[in-house]
Amino acid sequence: MKKRMGKALEKAIKGGDMREERLPVENPLLNRQRSRIYSFLTFRPLSSFSSAARHLGVNVTTIRWHVEKLWGHGFVSFYESLPYPSGLVDARDLPLLRALGSSAGTIFFYVVKNPGLTLGEIHKQVGFSYSRTSALVSELENLGLVARVKDGHRTRVYPTELYRERMENQHTVGRKHVENLISRLRAGGIDVEVVKRGDLTVLVLRKGRVATGLNIWTNPFLSLLEEFNKQLFERDYQDPSE
């Protein structure tokens, strides 16, 4: 069965339709390591196995094993070979989140904080080469996330309204995802206690003597922005006592 599921996962990662391989509904999220991985994927959907392993402090093989179990029960899907919680985001937003979770996201969130910069100013502030900065801005422009505006002899980069619009839409999609997940877990015989609702929803899952917590970030657009702000603070902050 393990070998069969491994091959099925490979086909899913490559975009094959393997719905017939899905396992009967069980309770994979009662496993604490698996619930940690699922929680991380709500915070950073479309993360690579290696990125998830680095953030969670476990090896890539462990991540892959648990993602395979989550995929086998329909809790995880794939886009461009990267996992994300099934139903967490609108399919139209997957290309946006893919870009925002990469180096292009660093450029985008810097432009959000500093609208109207030129390419030269962006590349100096962010630390990427000029050619790489230009390519990433073009990627963001093609997705509709930024626009270049002529200002005399200069071209300035501004964020469009698309990010804000999709982040607002995600509030609704994320809440619906949580409700659907709770309903599915309860239908599987799990007692679900909702400790907190919001952009971070906290659940406690119980069945018999087994209990585990499950954190769900319902808006990855917002969590990506918050992560960028944290990284920016850590980069710029200097202890005055040093």
N, C-alpha and C positions, 0 to 999 in steps of 0.2 A: 504493500500500500504506500509506503514511504517513497519508493522509487517511482511509482505511478504518479503520486502527487507532485514529486519533484519535476517530472517531465511536464505535467499539466501547468505548473507554475511558470516554467520556462516559456511555454506557449502563450500564457496570459501576459507575461512581461513583453513578449514580442508582438502582442496585439491579437493573438488568436482567440477565437470564441470557444471557451472550454466550459461553458455552463453545465454541460452534462457531467463534468467531473466533480461538481460541488458536493460536499458532504452533507448529510442530514443535519438539521439545526441542533446544535448542542450548546455548550456554555463556555466558549473559548475565552471570554473576557474575565472569567473567574480566576484565571491564572494571573498572578501578580506581575510577572515579567511581561506577559502579553498585554496586560492592561496598561503598563507603562509605555510600551511601544505604540499602542493604539493612541494613547494620550499625546505622545510626542507627535504622531502623524496628524493629529488635529491642530497642533500648534504650528507644525512645519510640514504641511502636505507636500508631496512630490519631492521628499528628501531621498537621497540615495541611501542604500544599505550602509555604506561606509560613513556617511554623515550622521545617520541615526545611531550607529555604533559609537561614534566619537562623542556625541552629545550625551548618550546614556551610559557610557562607560562599560560597554560589553563588546564582545567580538562580533564581527560581521556574520559569522556562521549562525550565531544565536539569533541575530536580527532576522536573517533570512528564514530560519526555521519557524519562528513565531509569525512572521508575515505570511508564510505559506499556510499556516493554520488559520490565520485570520481571513486570508483570501479564500481558502477552501470552504469556509462557512459564510462567505459573502459579505464579510465586514470590511474588506479592503478591495479596491480596484486598482488598475494601472493606467497611467497616461505617459506615453513616451518612455516606457520601461521603469517608471517611478511610481511608488505606491502612494495612495491617499485613501482616507476613510470613505467607503461607498456612501453616496448621498450627502456628503458634507457640503459640497460646493456645486454650483450650477456648472454644467458641462462647458458653457460658453466661457467660463472664467478660468478654465484649466490652463490655456496658453498664457494668460496674464500672470497667474500664480507661478507658473513655471519660470517665467522671466524674472518676476519679483524675488524669487528665492535664489536667483543666481547673481552674478556680478552686475547684470543689468539693473537689479534691484538696488544695489549700492548707489548707482548713478541716479536712479529715479528718486529715491528718498532724499538724496542730497539736493536734487532740484526742487523737490517739494519744500524743503527747508529754506532753499535759497533760489527762488524763481528768478529767471531773467539773466542767468549767468551765460557767458559765452563758452564754447567748447574748450578754449584755452584755459579759462578760469576753472572749469569743472575738472579737467585733467590734472591741473596743478593741485587742486584741493583734495581730490580723491586719491591721487597717486597712481592712476593708470597712465599708460602711454597715450599720446594724443590719438594715434590711429585706433587703439582699442576703445578709447572713449568715444570716438566718432562712430565706430561700428556699433557700440552698445546703445548710443543715442538713436541711431538709425533703427535698431531693433525695437526700441521703445516707441519710436515714432510710427513704425509699421503696425504696432499693436494699438495705436491710438492713445497711448499714455502720456506722450509729450508732443509738443509742437514747436517748430523752429519759427521764430518771428524776426524779420528784418528790422534792424534799427540803424539806419544809415549804412555805414560800411560794415557793420557788425551783424552777426546773427545770434540771437539770444534763444535760450531754451526755457520753455515754460511747461508746467504740468497741465494737462487738460482736466476736464471734469469727470472723465471716465473712471478714474480710480475712486473718487468720492462716491459716484453713482453705484459702482459695483460693491463697494464696501457697505453702503446703505442697503442694497439688495441682499447682501449676505446675512444681515441681521435676521431677516425673515427666513432665508434658506437654512441658516444655522439652527434657529429655534425649532424649525420643522424637523430637522435631522435629529435633534435631541429627543423630541417627542416620539418619533418613529423608532429610535433606538430603544427608548424606555419600553415602548409597547412590545417590541420584539423580545426584549429580555424577559419581560414579565410573562409573555406567552410561552417562553421556554422554561418557566418554573422558577425564575430568579426573583427574589424580593428586591425591589429597587427603592432606595430611600434618596430623595432629592435634598441634599444638604444646602445647595446654593444654586440659583439660576442667574444667568447673565452671560456676558462675553466669556467668562469662565464658569462653566457649570460643573458642580461637584456632585457625584453620585456615590453611594455605597451599595455594593452588590452583595447579596447574601443568598446562600443556599445550603441548608443544613448547618454544619459547623464551619463552612467555608465562607469567608467574607473578604472583600477587597475594595479599595477605593478606585474611582475612575474619574479623572479630570478631563473635561472636554472643552477645548477652546472652540467656540462656535463661529469665530470670525477670523480666518487666517489673514485677511487683508489687514486687520487691525494688529494681530500678533506680529506680523512681519514688520510693520511700522514701529511697534514698541521695541522689537529686538534691535532694529537699526538705531533707534534713539539711545538704547542702552550701550551699544557698541560705540556710538559717537561720543557719549558721555565718558566712557572708559578711556577712549583715545585722547580726548581733549582735557580731561581732568588732571590736574597736577596738585598734589598735596603741598600746601603752602609751607609745611614744616620741613619739607625736604630741601 
